[in-house]
Amino acid sequence: MPTARETLLDAAHVAVRAQPWAVVRMVDVAAAAGVSRQTLYNEFGSKEGLGAALVDRLLEDFVDGAGRAVAEASRSGADPAACCAAAAHWILRTARAEPIVRAALTGCWGTRMPLPASGRTVPPGEPGELAAALRSRVVSGLDGARRVPVGGPPSGAALREGFDRRELERAYEVGLRIALSYVVAPVQESDDEGPCGRVDEVVRALLAH
């Protein structure tokens, strides 16, 4: 059963998707969650605290989702490049559907949404920090993929089967940053196959050397 905190975050998420954060009222969030306004303040302290907690939860779910996408691709027998393409699919699909995630990836926080917590050297959602978190989570899901032979690049040359963690991190960082570039500057394509295919090709080329 969801806790009061989880229910309040769900209600806040629904509210901010329907109207600008500036006009969202705490009393309305509490009522939608079925708790008292005092309970809301006890959990988050202020509207800013509620907004920051919502941003944190959405970004944690986003990074976890990228890790799950890689793990699932790995379990299905995908090689490291295809696993990175699976992470790219998750990034592009989620950024398109969730404005707060898109704001965190681009650093462009609009007035319609809550802001990350202030007072930190690198606030949650800062693009560089988020890219590093994605890379770390994606690489951590690769234990299975590291044991899978990697298919050859378009030229037909075979890739090596074994990669150390540093090699994978470098290749994955480049691949994920390519995926993030499509969030910042979307292309006019009907789906994500083109961008994700390019991610796959680049990671294969990097691992071929």
Buried (B, 14 or more C-beta within 10 A) or exposed (E): EEEBBEBBBBBBBEBBEEEEBEEBEBEBBBBBBEBEBEBBBEBBEEBEBBBBBBBBBBBEEBBEBBBBBBBBBBEEEBBBBBBBBBBBBBBBBBBBEBBBBBBBBBEEBEEBBBBBBEEEEEBBBBBEBBBBBBBBBBBEBBEBBBEBEBBEBEEEEEBEEEBEEEBBBBBBBBBBBBBBEBBEEEEEEEEBEEBBEBBBBBBBBBBBE
